[in-house]
C-alpha cells in the first residue's frame, strides 16, 4: 500500500509543478487509457474462457489464469497472502 501512496504523492507533486509552470500534462487522454484497459481485459478472455469450459467457477478461472494479477498488477497486501500460501505448500 505504501508504494501506491508514494506513487500518488509523486503524481500530485508533479501535477502541482505543472500547474505552477502552466504546462499541460503529457499524460494520455482518458479515452486512450480506456483502450489500454480493453487490451488488458481482452488478453484474458481466452485463458479465462478455457478455465470456464473445463468446469471451473468464474473466480477460480480468473485465479488459475492469473487474470486479476495481469490486469491490476500486484495489489496491496496480496504478496503477504501469496507468501503464506507458498510456505504452506512447501510444508
N, C-alpha and C positions, 0 to 999 in steps of 0.2 A: 504494500500500500504506500510505503514511503516513496518508492520510485515514482508512482503516479502523482503524488503530491508535489514532489520536486519538479517533475515534468510540467505540471500545471503551473507551478510558480514561475518557472523559467519562461513559459509561454506568455504568462501575464506580464512579466517584466519586459520581454521583447516587444509585446504589444504596446506597452506604455511608452517605450523608447520610440517606436514607430510613430505613435501619436504625437509625441513631442517634436519629432523631426518632420512631421506632416508628410510621411511616406506611406504609400499603400503596401499592405502585406503581400508577399509573393505567394501566399497560400492559395491552393487551388479553390475554385468556386465550389459551393456545396454540391452542385449537380455532378461534378467530377468525383467527389468523394462518395456520392451515392452509387455512381457507376463502379467504383472500386469495391464497394461493399457487395454489389451484384456479382462481380467477378469472384470474390471470395466465397460467397454462398453458392454460386453456380459450380465451382470446383468440387463442392462437397455433395452435390446431388447424386452423382453416380455411386460413390462409395457408400453413402448412407442408404441409397436405394437397394444396393446389393445386400446390405445387412438386413433391411426390412424384408426383402424377398426370402432370405434364409430363415425368417421367422422371429427375428429379434424385435423387441419393443422399440419405439422411436428413441427414447432416451438412451437405451442400451446401444442402439445402432449408431447414434451420434458419438457415444463414448468409445465404442470399438473402432470407429473410423477416425477418431481424434478430430472430429469436425469442429467442436467448440474451441479447442485449443488453436486450431488453424485459423478460424475466423476472428476470434477475440484475442489471441495471444495468451501468454501466461497471466492468468487472473490473480489478483492479490489473494494470498492465503492458500492457493492451490498447491504450491510447491511443498508446503508443510504436510498436507494431506497425502500427496503423492509419495513423499519420503517415508511416511509412516506405513503406507501400503506396501512400498517396496521392501522395507525392513521386515514386515510381517511375512511377505512371500519368501524371503531368504531363510527364515527360521523353520 
